[in-house]
Amino acid sequence: MAKKIIDNKEKQLQKQYMNELKADRKAKKVFDFSGDIVLENVSYTYSKKTPFEFRALDNANLTITKGKITCVIGTTGSGKSTLIQLTNGLLVSETGRTIIGDYQIPASIEKINEVKELRKEIGLVFQFPEYQLFQETVEKDIAFGPINLGGNKLEAYRQVPDLLKIIDIPADYLTRSPFELSGGQKRRVAIAGIIAMNGNTLVLDEPTGGLDPQGENDFMELFLKLNREQGKRIVMVTHNMDQVLRIADEVVVLHKGKLIDRGTPFEIFGNEKLLKTIEIDAPKIYQLIYKLKEKGLDLTKKAIRTETDFAKEYSLAISNKKK
């Protein structure tokens, strides 16, 4: 009986959301996708009504703030990739709705009419994005996205040299085949193709997988630059907690399909019990912080992101302890 009541309520909400969207379309509203991304009570199940049915997301509620870097963490199967694919309509939730700026995607909607505009604004970069390259030159590959989404062809090609500077690829690579490049360079070109669409949001699913430490560092610098200098919102899924600590403004924690916590990286990594619950290793600096706490020196409430931050807070704590 309770389930039936919940199902009826959900159907009523879906109808209400659809009517709101239809009214906006009827008014010929120009949608603004640049505001906060809000996930309201979203759920998603793979392989429904089969022996392989799996509830990847369970009634999650989340606001992803405009202009910030948000990292999504959790073990494999916790719902991270599912969650970020809801942000640009690649997946549609089965409950609730996804709101991007002033545009909404009601649960179970069959067709997103504004999908081109949405994906121009929110670029999704999968793990190993270099596998998405297919044009014969670097220039054509970078320009393909905006042209395919209806952009001006001349303008798309005109911006490519500037994009090469952003991703730190030499200008004379324009006419090269992307398949002649190194793995890291291919990945940069693929990401440049997403940036070329001039959207406000870059959604990244394990963007540094398979790269060496230097390559990882280079990409973190690129994402920080895009955020700090161009104001792009970055949403990143990663298993590398050192990367999260380095760049995140906010961290979202998923566990077994549920959103169980969110906060600054200092709040999340300062909670050793939480990390044990989700079976994730803390960043290296915080592993040291935990050991110091065991010895009576608690730095878990401090905003420590770098070795310099750690040295400063450690010196202050020792100095205060001597007084």
Buried (B, 14 or more C-beta within 10 A) or exposed (E): EEEEEEEEEBEEBBEEBBEEBEEBEEEEEEBEBBBBBBBBBBBBBEEEEEEEEBBBBBBBEBBBEBBBBBBBBBEEBBBBBBBBBBBBBBBBBBBBBBBBBEBBBBBBBEEBEBBEBBBBBBBBBBBBBBEBBEBEBBBBBBBBBBBBBEBEEEEBBEBBEEBBEBBEBEEEBBEBBBEEBEEBBBBBBBBBBBBBBBBBBBBBBBBBBEBEEEBBBBBBEBBBBBBEEEEBBBBBBBBBBBBBBBBBBBBBBBBBBBBBBBBBBBBBBBBBEBBEEBEBEBBEBBBBBBEBBEEEBBBBEBEBBEEEBBEEBBEEBEEEEEE
